[in-house]
């Protein structure tokens, strides 16, 4: 799946399969890709375009201190589907590119006109009724931060 975040905040998606060792990148989202982490979970990665450097090492996953109940998450996703991602960015508290691509990675357009509950269940990996958001930073060989990754748990 791929998405484009436009200045209006709308998200458009298209079909793209993410296999075990593949990543997705779109010319519309320069420097953004959907990949699998070391546990096989899907994450979205943005490489800083100014740096144009490869990630030599990744920092540890850190909790962003953002967690939403699955009910609030589902409602926000359904609103984003009908009114555009820009209408709910404040609820998630993450960059638009991250939320748009996490939704794309979850295949939200495959769940009909109300994808919220299905995606919220996918994102609530420990089934505790909450979706937590995690972030890590990628560093180049000189120790400069050159990439950011987000995932849900």
TORKOL-4160 file (C-alpha; in steps of 0.2 Angstrom, whole numbers, padded with zeros to 4 digits, m for minus):
153
<pt num="1" X="0000" Y="0000" Z="0000"/>
<pt num="2" X="0006" Y="0018" Z="m0003"/>
<pt num="3" X="0000" Y="0035" Z="0002"/>
<pt num="4" X="0002" Y="0053" Z="m0002"/>
<pt num="5" X="0000" Y="0066" Z="0011"/>
<pt num="6" X="m0005" Y="0082" Z="0002"/>
<pt num="7" X="m0005" Y="0100" Z="0010"/>
<pt num="8" X="m0024" Y="0098" Z="0011"/>
<pt num="9" X="m0021" Y="0083" Z="0023"/>
<pt num="10" X="m0030" Y="0070" Z="0012"/>
<pt num="11" X="m0022" Y="0053" Z="0010"/>
<pt num="12" X="m0024" Y="0043" Z="m0006"/>
<pt num="13" X="m0019" Y="0024" Z="m0006"/>
<pt num="14" X="m0014" Y="0011" Z="m0019"/>
<pt num="15" X="m0011" Y="m0007" Z="m0018"/>
<pt num="16" X="0006" Y="m0013" Z="m0013"/>
<pt num="17" X="0011" Y="m0029" Z="m0005"/>
<pt num="18" X="0025" Y="m0029" Z="0008"/>
<pt num="19" X="0033" Y="m0046" Z="0009"/>
<pt num="20" X="0045" Y="m0053" Z="0022"/>
<pt num="21" X="0061" Y="m0044" Z="0016"/>
<pt num="22" X="0054" Y="m0030" Z="0005"/>
<pt num="23" X="0051" Y="m0012" Z="0008"/>
<pt num="24" X="0040" Y="0001" Z="0000"/>
<pt num="25" X="0045" Y="0018" Z="m0006"/>
<pt num="26" X="0035" Y="0030" Z="m0016"/>
<pt num="27" X="0041" Y="0045" Z="m0026"/>
<pt num="28" X="0027" Y="0055" Z="m0018"/>
<pt num="29" X="0034" Y="0051" Z="m0001"/>
<pt num="30" X="0053" Y="0054" Z="m0004"/>
<pt num="31" X="0063" Y="0046" Z="0009"/>
<pt num="32" X="0048" Y="0037" Z="0017"/>
<pt num="33" X="0047" Y="0018" Z="0017"/>
<pt num="34" X="0037" Y="0004" Z="0025"/>
<pt num="35" X="0048" Y="m0010" Z="0031"/>
<pt num="36" X="0047" Y="m0025" Z="0043"/>
<pt num="37" X="0057" Y="m0023" Z="0060"/>
<pt num="38" X="0068" Y="m0037" Z="0068"/>
<pt num="39" X="0052" Y="m0045" Z="0075"/>
<pt num="40" X="0042" Y="m0044" Z="0059"/>
<pt num="41" X="0031" Y="m0030" Z="0064"/>
<pt num="42" X="0028" Y="m0017" Z="0050"/>
<pt num="43" X="0035" Y="0001" Z="0054"/>
<pt num="44" X="0037" Y="0017" Z="0044"/>
<pt num="45" X="0054" Y="0024" Z="0041"/>
<pt num="46" X="0058" Y="0042" Z="0035"/>
<pt num="47" X="0076" Y="0046" Z="0030"/>
<pt num="48" X="0081" Y="0064" Z="0031"/>
<pt num="49" X="0083" Y="0070" Z="0013"/>
<pt num="50" X="0096" Y="0083" Z="0017"/>
<pt num="51" X="0108" Y="0069" Z="0025"/>
<pt num="52" X="0107" Y="0057" Z="0011"/>
<pt num="53" X="0116" Y="0045" Z="0022"/>
<pt num="54" X="0113" Y="0027" Z="0025"/>
<pt num="55" X="0108" Y="0021" Z="0043"/>
<pt num="56" X="0123" Y="0013" Z="0051"/>
<pt num="57" X="0114" Y="0009" Z="0067"/>
<pt num="58" X="0097" Y="0011" Z="0074"/>
<pt num="59" X="0093" Y="0017" Z="0092"/>
<pt num="60" X="0082" Y="0007" Z="0104"/>
<pt num="61" X="0063" Y="0008" Z="0102"/>
<pt num="62" X="0056" Y="0021" Z="0114"/>
<pt num="63" X="0038" Y="0024" Z="0119"/>
<pt num="64" X="0032" Y="0041" Z="0113"/>
<pt num="65" X="0020" Y="0042" Z="0128"/>
<pt num="66" X="0006" Y="0042" Z="0116"/>
<pt num="67" X="m0007" Y="0029" Z="0119"/>
<pt num="68" X="m0025" Y="0029" Z="0113"/>
<pt num="69" X="m0039" Y="0017" Z="0117"/>
<pt num="70" X="m0044" Y="0006" Z="0103"/>
<pt num="71" X="m0061" Y="0015" Z="0103"/>
<pt num="72" X="m0054" Y="0032" Z="0101"/>
<pt num="73" X="m0041" Y="0025" Z="0088"/>
<pt num="74" X="m0055" Y="0017" Z="0078"/>
<pt num="75" X="m0066" Y="0033" Z="0078"/>
<pt num="76" X="m0051" Y="0043" Z="0072"/>
<pt num="77" X="m0047" Y="0031" Z="0058"/>
<pt num="78" X="m0064" Y="0031" Z="0052"/>
<pt num="79" X="m0065" Y="0050" Z="0052"/>
<pt num="80" X="m0048" Y="0050" Z="0043"/>
<pt num="81" X="m0055" Y="0039" Z="0030"/>
<pt num="82" X="m0070" Y="0050" Z="0027"/>
<pt num="83" X="m0063" Y="0067" Z="0030"/>
<pt num="84" X="m0044" Y="0065" Z="0027"/>
<pt num="85" X="m0030" Y="0062" Z="0038"/>
<pt num="86" X="m0028" Y="0081" Z="0042"/>
<pt num="87" X="m0044" Y="0081" Z="0052"/>
<pt num="88" X="m0037" Y="0069" Z="0065"/>
<pt num="89" X="m0018" Y="0072" Z="0066"/>
<pt num="90" X="m0020" Y="0081" Z="0083"/>
<pt num="91" X="m0028" Y="0066" Z="0090"/>
<pt num="92" X="m0013" Y="0055" Z="0086"/>
<pt num="93" X="0001" Y="0067" Z="0090"/>
<pt num="94" X="0013" Y="0060" Z="0077"/>
<pt num="95" X="0019" Y="0068" Z="0061"/>
<pt num="96" X="0006" Y="0066" Z="0046"/>
<pt num="97" X="0018" Y="0055" Z="0036"/>
<pt num="98" X="0020" Y="0043" Z="0050"/>
<pt num="99" X="0001" Y="0041" Z="0053"/>
<pt num="100" X="m0003" Y="0040" Z="0034"/>
<pt num="101" X="0010" Y="0027" Z="0031"/>
<pt num="102" X="0006" Y="0017" Z="0047"/>
<pt num="103" X="m0012" Y="0016" Z="0040"/>
<pt num="104" X="m0006" Y="0011" Z="0023"/>
<pt num="105" X="0005" Y="m0003" Z="0031"/>
<pt num="106" X="m0011" Y="m0009" Z="0040"/>
<pt num="107" X="m0020" Y="m0010" Z="0023"/>
<pt num="108" X="m0034" Y="0001" Z="0030"/>
<pt num="109" X="m0042" Y="0003" Z="0012"/>
<pt num="110" X="m0045" Y="m0016" Z="0012"/>
<pt num="111" X="m0058" Y="m0014" Z="0026"/>
<pt num="112" X="m0072" Y="m0005" Z="0017"/>
<pt num="113" X="m0079" Y="0012" Z="0023"/>
<pt num="114" X="m0076" Y="0009" Z="0041"/>
<pt num="115" X="m0058" Y="0002" Z="0043"/>
<pt num="116" X="m0056" Y="0009" Z="0061"/>
<pt num="117" X="m0060" Y="m0006" Z="0072"/>
<pt num="118" X="m0050" Y="m0018" Z="0061"/>
<pt num="119" X="m0035" Y="m0007" Z="0061"/>
<pt num="120" X="m0036" Y="m0003" Z="0079"/>
<pt num="121" X="m0036" Y="m0022" Z="0083"/>
<pt num="122" X="m0021" Y="m0024" Z="0072"/>
<pt num="123" X="m0012" Y="m0010" Z="0081"/>
<pt num="124" X="m0016" Y="m0016" Z="0098"/>
<pt num="125" X="m0004" Y="m0031" Z="0098"/>
<pt num="126" X="m0005" Y="m0036" Z="0116"/>
<pt num="127" X="m0024" Y="m0035" Z="0116"/>
<pt num="128" X="m0025" Y="m0023" Z="0131"/>
<pt num="129" X="m0037" Y="m0011" Z="0123"/>
<pt num="130" X="m0024" Y="0002" Z="0120"/>
<pt num="131" X="m0013" Y="0007" Z="0105"/>
<pt num="132" X="0004" Y="0013" Z="0110"/>
<pt num="133" X="0016" Y="0022" Z="0097"/>
<pt num="134" X="0034" Y="0019" Z="0097"/>
<pt num="135" X="0049" Y="0028" Z="0089"/>
<pt num="136" X="0067" Y="0025" Z="0086"/>
<pt num="137" X="0081" Y="0035" Z="0077"/>
<pt num="138" X="0093" Y="0029" Z="0064"/>
<pt num="139" X="0111" Y="0036" Z="0064"/>
<pt num="140" X="0124" Y="0037" Z="0051"/>
<pt num="141" X="0142" Y="0031" Z="0053"/>
<pt num="142" X="0147" Y="0048" Z="0061"/>
<pt num="143" X="0133" Y="0047" Z="0074"/>
<pt num="144" X="0121" Y="0060" Z="0066"/>
<pt num="145" X="0103" Y="0056" Z="0066"/>
<pt num="146" X="0097" Y="0053" Z="0048"/>
<pt num="147" X="0081" Y="0043" Z="0050"/>
<pt num="148" X="0066" Y="0041" Z="0061"/>
<pt num="149" X="0055" Y="0025" Z="0062"/>
<pt num="150" X="0038" Y="0023" Z="0070"/>
<pt num="151" X="0027" Y="0008" Z="0074"/>
<pt num="152" X="0012" Y="0003" Z="0085"/>
<pt num="153" X="0011" Y="m0010" Z="0099"/>
